[in-house]
Amino acid sequence: MNAAPVPEYEWLFARTRAGRERGPGAARALLDALGRPDARFRSVRVVGTNGKGSTCAMLDAGLRAAGVRAGRFTSPHLTQFEERVRVDGRPIPAAETAAFIAWARVHGGNAAFFDLTLALSARVFAARGVEVAVMEAGVGGATDATQALENVAAVALTNVALDHVGVLGSTVAQIARDKAGAARPGVPLLTTAAEEALDVIAEVAAGVGAPLLTPDTHPDLFALPRPPRLAGPHQARNAALAAATLRTLGYGAGVDGALDATHPGRLERFDVDGRTVLVDGAHNPHAAQALALAVPRADVLLFGNLARKDTGATLAPLLGVASRRVFTAPGDLATPPQELAAQHGGDAIPDPTRALAHALTLTPPGGTLLVAGSLYLAGQTRTLLGGA
């Protein structure tokens, strides 16, 4: 029996956005070259600063609970690339990735990694008979590759905060305008955003003729029969958005299933030798603030953040959570842990494996270790702890 082909991941990962055009043009060209697979299923676009992954997980679970053949496209992955593309809750086989990469090497032109991955998901969803696909935006809304998708049935906008400021703008209003640019004429735009961001979103929605649905305008749509399984006050807002989207699309029967959804790396709990390890992918200031509210006290904080993020503002809400800190480097582009240790007190151990082992030795029996600062660190930690 011949072995399954191994995907050329190195070729795919090397196609970074650097030097390539942002926007939906390249993705649209790929989809057209594939025969417009995105026209063969309905899409729910999920945009926003934080909470997209959890909202996508709940939407996916809710659709399946309602009897819908569902697809889910998300990023980044925590352990394996194929986590990004799921059908009926299961990651696609690596053989499908290998086949797509072989096609893309010939027909992909100068497309970037995210554009290619989006096209892969659409190709798989169409071939597998997916009815509704939950599609997570990468960065932004109007300027994101997912803007290329046809047959969008709803847009779910989680929230707006400062992140990717070098790309989307330096103010909440500017970022909100880009994300709200996902709105389409006649397509419901649902959001749990508030204050200044909501004002901008409402203006953009009105301008394009997109019905705007919020907890204030449609409280029954956003109501929850019980709290979600995912922990933290912020997950209630994500759950309300998922529930409202399901009801708007006619899949209200799946709300209970949505509330039972799980999502790795989001306040995920591990028990290690009588110690509790909480692993969360919070990687920007807004997410870190939500995490600090959900976990006000821990014995030890293990933290690593990418240098392109606002590391100081991301770390600030977590400094009061734990007095003992270990700083590490979740990749070559991380903020140097030595700098963080010098500024904030703690131990600098660049290697995440050694950093986790050290952090566990600092955590007393019965105590809690909180791991945060990067989804990459969350994925590394889950692997080390045996997360499935």
C-alpha positions in Angstrom: 0.0 0.0 0.0 1.4 3.4 -1.0 1.9 5.9 1.9 -0.3 9.0 1.8 1.5 12.1 0.4 3.1 14.4 2.9 2.0 18.0 2.5 4.8 20.5 1.6 4.0 22.7 4.6 7.3 24.5 4.3 6.3 25.9 0.9 2.9 27.0 2.2 4.2 28.6 5.4 6.9 30.5 3.5 4.3 32.4 1.6 4.0 35.2 4.1 2.0 38.4 3.5 5.2 40.4 3.3 5.4 42.0 -0.1 2.0 40.8 -1.1 -1.1 42.8 -1.5 -3.7 42.9 1.2 -7.4 42.6 0.4 -9.7 40.1 -1.2 -8.3 40.2 -4.8 -5.8 37.3 -4.6 -8.3 35.1 -2.7 -11.0 35.8 -5.3 -8.6 34.9 -8.1 -7.9 31.6 -6.4 -11.5 30.8 -5.8 -12.3 31.6 -9.5 -9.5 29.3 -10.6 -11.0 26.5 -8.5 -14.4 27.0 -10.1 -16.1 29.2 -7.5 -16.5 26.6 -4.8 -17.6 29.3 -2.3 -20.8 29.7 -4.3 -21.8 26.2 -3.4 -22.4 26.7 0.3 -23.6 29.5 2.6 -21.0 31.3 4.6 -21.2 33.0 8.0 -18.3 35.4 8.3 -17.0 36.0 11.8 -14.9 39.2 12.3 -13.7 41.2 15.3 -10.7 41.8 17.5 -11.2 39.0 20.0 -13.5 36.0 20.5 -13.7 35.0 16.9 -12.3 31.5 17.5 -14.7 30.8 20.4 -17.7 32.2 18.5 -16.8 30.1 15.5 -16.6 27.0 17.7 -20.0 27.7 19.1 -21.5 28.4 15.7 -20.1 25.2 14.3 -21.4 23.2 17.2 -24.8 24.8 17.0 -25.1 24.2 13.3 -24.3 20.5 13.7 -26.7 20.2 16.6 -29.4 21.6 14.3 -28.6 18.9 11.8 -26.6 21.0 9.4 -23.5 19.7 7.6 -21.1 22.3 8.7 -17.6 23.5 7.9 -15.3 25.7 9.9 -12.3 27.7 8.8 -10.3 29.3 11.6 -6.7 30.4 12.4 -4.2 30.0 13.7 -3.9 26.3 14.5 -2.6 25.2 17.9 -0.9 21.9 16.9 -1.6 20.7 13.4 -2.3 22.8 10.3 -5.4 20.8 9.5 -7.1 22.1 12.6 -7.8 25.2 10.4 -10.2 23.4 8.2 -12.9 21.2 9.7 -15.9 19.4 8.4 -18.5 18.1 10.8 -16.2 19.1 13.6 -13.2 17.0 12.4 -10.0 18.4 10.9 -9.4 17.4 7.3 -6.9 14.7 6.4 -3.4 15.8 5.6 -3.9 14.2 2.1 -6.3 16.9 1.2 -3.8 19.5 2.2 -1.1 17.8 0.1 -3.4 17.7 -3.0 -4.3 21.4 -2.7 -0.6 22.4 -2.3 0.3 20.5 -5.4 -2.5 22.4 -7.2 -1.4 25.7 -5.7 2.2 25.3 -6.7 1.0 25.4 -10.3 -2.0 27.6 -10.2 -1.6 29.7 -7.0 0.3 32.6 -8.5 1.7 35.0 -5.9 -1.1 34.3 -3.3 -0.2 34.5 0.4 -0.6 31.8 3.0 -3.9 33.0 4.3 -5.4 33.4 0.8 -4.3 29.9 0.0 -5.7 28.4 3.2 -9.0 30.1 2.6 -9.2 28.7 -0.9 -8.3 25.2 0.4 -11.2 25.4 2.9 -13.7 26.4 0.2 -12.5 23.7 -2.1 -13.0 21.1 0.7 -16.3 22.4 1.8 -17.8 22.3 -1.7 -16.5 18.8 -2.4 -17.8 17.5 0.9 -21.3 18.9 0.5 -21.1 21.4 3.4 -24.3 23.4 3.7 -23.1 26.2 5.9 -19.5 27.2 6.6 -18.3 29.3 9.5 -15.5 31.5 8.1 -13.2 33.3 10.5 -11.6 36.5 9.2 -7.9 36.9 9.5 -7.3 40.7 10.0 -10.0 43.2 9.5 -13.2 43.0 7.5 -13.2 45.0 4.3 -9.5 44.4 3.7 -9.5 40.7 4.7 -9.3 37.9 2.3 -12.6 36.5 3.5 -14.2 39.6 1.9 -13.9 37.6 -1.4 -16.5 35.0 -0.3 -19.7 34.7 -2.2 -23.0 33.6 -0.8 -22.5 35.1 2.7 -25.7 34.6 4.8 -24.7 36.6 7.9 -21.8 38.5 9.4 -21.0 38.2 13.1 -18.8 40.9 14.5 -17.6 40.1 18.0 -16.0 43.3 19.3 -13.5 46.0 18.4 -10.3 46.9 20.2 -6.8 48.1 19.4 -4.8 45.3 17.6 -3.1 45.2 14.3 -2.8 48.9 14.4 -0.2 49.0 11.8 -2.6 47.5 9.3 -6.2 48.6 10.4 -5.6 52.0 11.9 -4.5 53.5 15.2 -7.9 54.2 16.7 -10.9 52.1 17.7 -13.0 54.1 15.2 -10.6 53.3 12.3 -10.5 49.6 13.2 -14.2 49.5 13.6 -14.7 51.0 10.1 -12.5 48.3 8.5 -14.2 45.5 10.4 -17.7 46.8 9.7 -16.7 46.9 6.1 -17.6 43.2 6.0 -21.2 44.3 5.9 -23.2 43.5 2.7 -26.4 44.8 1.4 -29.4 42.9 2.8 -27.2 40.5 4.8 -27.7 40.6 8.6 -24.8 42.1 10.5 -24.9 41.0 14.2 -22.6 42.4 16.8 -22.0 42.6 20.5 -19.6 45.6 20.1 -20.4 48.7 22.1 -19.9 52.4 22.5 -17.7 54.2 19.9 -17.2 51.0 17.9 -20.9 50.3 17.7 -21.6 53.9 16.5 -19.2 53.4 13.6 -20.6 49.9 12.8 -24.1 51.3 12.7 -23.1 54.0 10.3 -21.4 51.6 8.0 -24.3 49.1 8.1 -26.8 51.9 7.3 -24.6 53.0 4.4 -24.6 49.7 2.7 -28.1 48.6 3.6 -27.2 45.8 6.0 -29.7 45.0 8.8 -27.9 45.6 12.1 -28.9 43.3 15.0 -27.5 44.0 18.5 -28.5 42.9 22.1 -30.2 46.3 22.5 -32.2 46.2 19.3 -33.1 42.5 19.4 -32.7 41.2 23.0 -34.6 38.0 22.4 -32.2 37.0 19.7 -29.2 37.3 21.9 -30.8 35.8 25.1 -29.1 32.7 26.5 -31.0 29.9 28.3 -27.9 29.1 30.4 -24.2 30.0 30.6 -21.9 28.5 27.9 -19.5 25.7 28.8 -16.5 27.9 27.8 -15.3 29.7 30.9 -15.1 33.5 31.5 -17.5 36.4 31.4 -16.4 37.3 27.9 -17.6 33.9 26.6 -21.2 34.8 27.5 -21.0 37.7 25.0 -19.5 35.3 22.4 -22.2 32.8 23.1 -24.9 35.5 22.8 -23.6 36.4 19.4 -23.5 32.8 18.3 -27.0 32.2 19.5 -28.4 35.3 17.8 -26.7 34.3 14.5 -28.1 30.8 14.7 -31.6 32.1 15.4 -31.3 34.6 12.6 -30.4 31.9 10.1 -33.3 29.7 11.2 -31.1 27.3 13.3 -32.4 28.2 16.7 -32.7 24.5 17.6 -28.9 24.4 17.7 -28.4 27.0 20.5 -28.2 24.5 23.2 -25.5 22.6 21.3 -23.6 25.8 20.8 -23.5 26.4 24.5 -21.9 23.0 25.0 -19.0 23.8 22.6 -15.4 23.5 23.7 -12.4 25.3 22.2 -8.8 24.4 23.0 -6.5 27.1 24.4 -9.4 29.3 25.8 -9.1 29.0 29.6 -8.4 25.3 29.1 -7.8 23.5 32.3 -5.1 20.8 32.9 -4.4 19.0 36.1 -0.7 18.3 36.6 0.5 16.6 39.7 -2.1 18.2 41.9 -1.7 21.6 40.3 -4.1 23.4 38.0 -2.8 24.8 34.7 -5.0 27.2 32.9 -4.0 27.8 29.2 -5.3 30.8 27.4 -4.4 32.3 24.0 -5.0 36.0 25.1 -2.5 37.9 23.0 -3.6 41.5 23.0 -4.6 44.1 25.7 -8.4 43.6 25.2 -8.1 39.8 25.6 -5.7 40.1 28.5 -8.2 42.4 30.3 -10.9 39.8 29.8 -8.6 37.0 31.1 -7.7 39.0 34.2 -11.4 39.4 35.0 -11.9 35.6 34.5 -8.8 34.6 36.5 -8.2 37.3 39.1 -5.7 35.2 41.1 -3.1 32.6 40.2 0.2 31.5 41.9 2.4 31.8 38.8 2.1 33.4 35.4 3.9 32.0 32.4 3.9 34.6 29.7 5.2 35.0 26.2 4.1 37.5 23.5 5.1 38.3 19.9 7.1 41.5 19.4 4.6 42.8 16.8 2.0 43.0 19.6 1.8 45.7 22.2 3.5 43.5 24.8 3.5 46.0 27.6 -0.2 46.7 27.4 -1.0 43.0 27.0 1.0 42.1 30.1 -0.2 45.0 32.3 -3.6 43.5 33.2 -2.0 40.2 34.1 0.7 41.5 36.4 -1.7 41.7 39.3 -2.9 38.1 38.8 0.3 36.4 40.0 3.3 37.7 41.9 5.6 35.0 40.5 6.3 35.2 36.8 8.1 33.3 34.2 8.7 34.8 30.8 9.4 32.8 27.6 9.6 33.1 23.8 6.8 31.5 21.8 8.8 31.7 18.5 11.7 33.6 16.9 9.6 36.8 16.7 8.8 37.0 20.4 9.4 39.9 22.7 12.7 39.0 24.4 11.8 37.4 27.8 15.0 38.8 29.3 13.6 42.3 28.8 10.3 41.4 30.4 11.9 39.8 33.4 14.1 42.9 33.9 11.1 45.3 33.7 8.5 43.4 35.6 10.4 40.9 37.8 10.5 37.2 37.3 12.5 34.5 35.5 13.5 34.6 31.8 13.6 31.2 30.2 13.4 31.5 26.4 12.7 27.8 25.7 9.0 27.1 26.3 9.5 23.5 27.4 12.0 24.5 30.1 9.9 27.5 31.0 6.8 25.4 31.6 8.8 22.9 33.7 10.2 25.8 35.8 6.8 27.4 36.2 5.4 24.2 37.5 8.1 23.9 40.1 7.2 27.4 41.3 3.5 26.4 41.5 2.7 24.9 44.9 0.6 21.8 45.2 -3.0 22.7 44.9 -2.0 26.0 43.3 -2.7 27.5 39.9 -0.4 28.3 36.9 -1.8 30.6 34.3 -0.3 30.4 30.8 -1.0 33.4 28.4 0.3 35.9 25.9 0.1 34.0 22.6 -1.9 31.3 20.8 1.5 29.8 19.8 2.5 29.5 23.4 -1.0 28.0 24.2 -0.4 25.4 21.5 3.1 24.6 22.7 1.9 24.2 26.2 -1.1 22.0 25.3 1.3 19.7 23.4 3.6 19.5 26.4 0.7 18.7 28.7 -0.7 16.1 26.4 -3.7 18.0 25.2 -5.6 16.3 22.4 
